[in-house]
Amino acid sequence: MILILILILVTLCGRVSTTRDLLLSLSVPNSAVSINELLVTSIVTNTGDHSLRLLNHPQTVLSHLPTRVFHISRGNITPDFTGLIVHYSPDYVVQKNNSDDFTFLDPGQTYERIHSLAGVYNFTGTGPDNSGKIVIVKAETNCTRFKISGGLKTAPNRFNSFAQSTQMLQSGCTIDQQNIISEAAKYADQYISNALTYLQTINGYTPRYGAWFGAYGPQLAETVKFHYANMVGRAMVTAYDCMPDSCRDGAVAYVWPQQPGVIHFCNWFWSRPPYGSNSKAGTIIHELSHFTGTVDHVYGEVGSLDLARSSPSLAVGNADSHMYFAENSATLPILTMSLSDPTAKSIKVSVAITRKSPDKSSETKQVSYNGPLKLPHNKNSITIVMVGETGCGKTAFMSLLQNLFQGRSALELEDLHDKTTDSNLKKSCSQTEKAKLYEFKTPGGGFTIRMLDTPGLGDSRGLEQDKINQKDITNEISKLGTIDAVVIMSNATTERLGPVTAYALQILVTIFPRSVLHNIGFIFTHTRPLSFNFIPDSLPPELKKSPYWFLENPLALLIKHNTIIQNETRTPRIIRKSVEEIYGAYEDTTETLDEWLEWINGCPPQPTKGIQELYNRFIQVQSRLDDLIRHLEKLSTEEKE
């Protein structure tokens, strides 16, 4: 019989040199009378120059749990795995930073651990290996083989199985824990039902399916549907153990394969939210999926996304992939848009969240906003005018805000702007053809945001087009009654204003009366703190004291990311770095926008009547100047003649 180490031996956190830093050696007895006597000794040595902090990952030899660390075979026959299947989140373990969940090795230090295979494998279907070959998989280690002469199976400490129960059963749970489990189980059942319904309505690739299971194939999709179909209604009739005896190394929950219908909860389960991403409901789905045949190829959101792109055939059998697909990693809103006239300038969007809390009763019921942004607390509505140079990203920013007000997570962002306003021109021309007012409400209608998306100033089609844009902007602003903020957007990759931007800002200063200047703020796009090159002193005098923020739009990064993953030459590392960059930009942007919204909260609403009057005077002065210039040009021509 041959012992084969699978997957990665250890998961590292912290600095690791480029040379091989770890050495693993394994030893087993040459023979054993029974499985109870079969012990595997693993010795891990830090051969590098740096201290290492190693996760006690359930798929490595550092795990204290009876998990699938080893792959044992006789030729092509492998014994059934009967050990623990653990729900584990490496990111969460690192975040909590509990020293008991790590193994620390200084340079030259050795760590030994003894693994008992009793209760982990059932050898009744195997026997002596005839090939005599020893195979190593991704291990820098010695190998050995062993022989068992009897006692090929042992039963683990069993918890009564209630797989055929018609009601939920709980063991060792307090009243509060029972209520928490009941709530999570209800959400889990609804998530499962929603996921199956969704799968039954598609017959090809969709962004949601592709994100978690990869390229669509009929047989692969049927496998996923089979898993969910066999989980429908099971969460509310499952047995739950609140006092398990095998919780270590940061485990969230676990199941025994031979105990279908029994889920054991560890301490870290209780700190998870009841629903949403990485939730209690998701944990139940993860564990239930194991009873339908899924395994833990990878753990975590990033790992599941990578697996879907690199190996759809493995993704459809991965437990975390099923959990994230059901949760869909956060909220998926349903948009109800009222636009009776497709050419109308006002779009009203009502948002009803259905998957954040998957209770059937909330499918059409509007609920309170529970998204990533902190709404202004002194106002029930805000009106924002978006202005700036051509190509600065006003429309993309507005689309990002819509996504965030709808509660979408980093990898669910979508381009939501109304493409009927696009001029289909080159980027040096204004991509937004006319000023257009967008209005949308948070769930429940408790807060309304109105945003006027304007054509860019400094249009390369010339001064006449700019005059048209100025008039269009002014006319639309005058219809608003009041405005809370004017947001001037600019690209911050250069140190100073270019001539086009400077011209655009001078136009804005001319259009707006002095009372509105206190409500003007800047958002510099395509930048983060360390890449912010713009010098604020280069602004017009009237705007030098205006507040400013900078951000890297995660929606723009996600669009680039989706292009990257279509490239056949991309590597898993590139994909992982791309996803990490999106998450980083998403977190930074939501914090920045919280500050921005707090500023708007303190801005007194400004009437727009003065803007129209000022613009009319500006047009009169401009017209007189144009007449004067033409008159002087005529005199100059006559003198030359």
HELIX and SHEET records of a PDB file:
HELIX    1   1 ILE A   35  GLU A   37  5                                   3    
HELIX    2   2 PRO A   90  LYS A   96  1                                   7    
HELIX    3   3 SER A   99  ASP A  101  5                                   3    
HELIX    4   4 ILE A  175  THR A  201  1                                  27    
HELIX    5   5 PRO A  207  PHE A  213  1                                   7    
HELIX    6   6 PRO A  218  ALA A  229  1                                  12    
HELIX    7   7 ALA A  235  VAL A  237  5                                   3    
HELIX    8   8 ASN A  267  PHE A  269  5                                   3    
HELIX    9   9 LYS A  280  HIS A  290  1                                  11    
HELIX   10  10 GLU A  301  SER A  310  1                                  10    
HELIX   11  11 PRO A  312  ALA A  315  1                                   4    
HELIX   12  12 ALA A  319  GLU A  327  1                                   9    
HELIX   13  13 LYS A  360  SER A  362  5                                   3    
HELIX   14  14 LYS A  394  PHE A  405  1                                  12    
HELIX   15  15 ALA A  410  GLU A  412  5                                   3    
HELIX   16  16 LYS A  419  THR A  421  5                                   3    
HELIX   17  17 PRO A  443  GLY A  445  5                                   3    
HELIX   18  18 LEU A  463  SER A  478  1                                  16    
HELIX   19  19 PRO A  499  ILE A  511  1                                  13    
HELIX   20  20 ARG A  514  ASN A  519  5                                   6    
HELIX   21  21 PRO A  529  SER A  531  5                                   3    
HELIX   22  22 PRO A  536  SER A  538  5                                   3    
HELIX   23  23 PRO A  541  LEU A  543  5                                   3    
HELIX   24  24 PRO A  554  ILE A  564  1                                  11    
HELIX   25  25 PRO A  572  ASN A  601  1                                  30    
HELIX   26  26 LYS A  609  LYS A  640  1                                  32    
SHEET    1   A 2 ILE A   2  LEU A   5  0                                        
SHEET    2   A 2 PHE A  70  SER A  73 -1                                        
SHEET    1   B 3 THR A  11  CYS A  13  0                                        
SHEET    2   B 3 LEU A  52  LEU A  55 -1                                        
SHEET    3   B 3 PHE A 102  LEU A 105 -1                                        
SHEET    1   C 3 LEU A  22  SER A  27  0                                        
SHEET    2   C 3 LEU A  39  ASN A  46 -1                                        
SHEET    3   C 3 THR A 110  SER A 116 -1                                        
SHEET    1   D 2 SER A  31  ALA A  32  0                                        
SHEET    2   D 2 LYS A 147  ILE A 148  1                                        
SHEET    1   E 2 ASP A  80  PHE A  81  0                                        
SHEET    2   E 2 TYR A 121  ASN A 122 -1                                        
SHEET    1   F 5 ILE A  85  TYR A  88  0                                        
SHEET    2   F 5 ALA A 251  VAL A 255 -1                                        
SHEET    3   F 5 VAL A 262  PHE A 265 -1                                        
SHEET    4   F 5 ALA A 239  ASP A 241  1                                        
SHEET    5   F 5 LEU A 169  SER A 171  1                                        
SHEET    1   G 8 PRO A 333  SER A 338  0                                        
SHEET    2   G 8 SER A 346  ILE A 353 -1                                        
SHEET    3   G 8 LYS A 436  LYS A 441  1                                        
SHEET    4   G 8 THR A 448  ASP A 453 -1                                        
SHEET    5   G 8 SER A 381  GLY A 388  1                                        
SHEET    6   G 8 ALA A 485  ASN A 491  1                                        
SHEET    7   G 8 ILE A 520  THR A 525  1                                        
SHEET    8   G 8 TYR A 548  PHE A 550  1                                        
SHEET    1   H 2 THR A 482  ILE A 483  0                                        
SHEET    2   H 2 GLN A 606  PRO A 607 -1                                        
END                                                                             
